[in-house]
Amino acid sequence: TLCHGRKVSAIAVSGSTHHVYTCGTGYIRVWDESALQAWDKFPQAQLDLQHPYDCVLTCKLFPDERSLITGGKAQTLTLWDLVPTPRVRTNLASTGTMCHSLAISSDAQICLACFKGFVEIWDLQNQILIRKHEVPIYGSRCVDITGNKFWTGGEDTILYSWDLRNYQRLHQYSLQNEIVSITHDPSEEWLLVAMRNSNIMILHTHRMEKFKVIIERFNFFHNLKFASCG
């Protein structure tokens, strides 16, 4: 058990640096492997947010796990350098007030930030906003990116796929339950979509294939991840 001190809203785990990042209101705490073995360990570092009442609701490690981006109840997305010492690299001024979900492309060039009714598409290399893309208001709780597609979903129970090159809607899948999390496997061939009723849908990103995993016991999956081995 990691004693973060306040409610934890988001978490990131780095396999390469063997650190855990717990995020909430006011700060992010950094834990090393030794903290996972004992409940009374102190964090290795604490990263204070720009304002003490800012709250991180979502965070995403870069593919090389040397950087982190966070968003939440603040009108900025924050880029953090994690090595050699964790510090703020820059703040990106977003157009929304509450970021629900983040996604980063496999080459770390593009970041998607999901707000109510729209997705911001950022060029991370040049740190500029490329586009503010409108999506259904009740289909904008979570976002993910696979190759030249990105995916959104939310309360309206529909999973939407979009073309990242021309921003056209490609497909929509009615899953008949509120979508709370979307994530892809390392090969970017499959999506895991978690729903409020605890069921999980597995969809192929190119073929019209999908499978439902029915969970008998109720669990509210706020976030799902594939293992690095897929």
Buried (B, 14 or more C-beta within 10 A) or exposed (E): EBEBBEEBBBBBBBEEBEBBBBBBBBBBBBBBEEBEEEEEBEBBBBBEBEEEEBBBBBBBBBEEBBBBBBBBBBBBBBBBBBBEEBEBEEBBEBEBEBBBBBBBBBEBEBBBBBBBBBBBBBEBEEBEBEEBBEBBEBBBBBBBBBEEBBBBBBBBBBBBBBEBEEEEEEEBBEBEBBBBBBBBBEEBBBBBBBBBBBBBBBBEBEEEEBEEEEEEEEEEBEBBEBEEEE
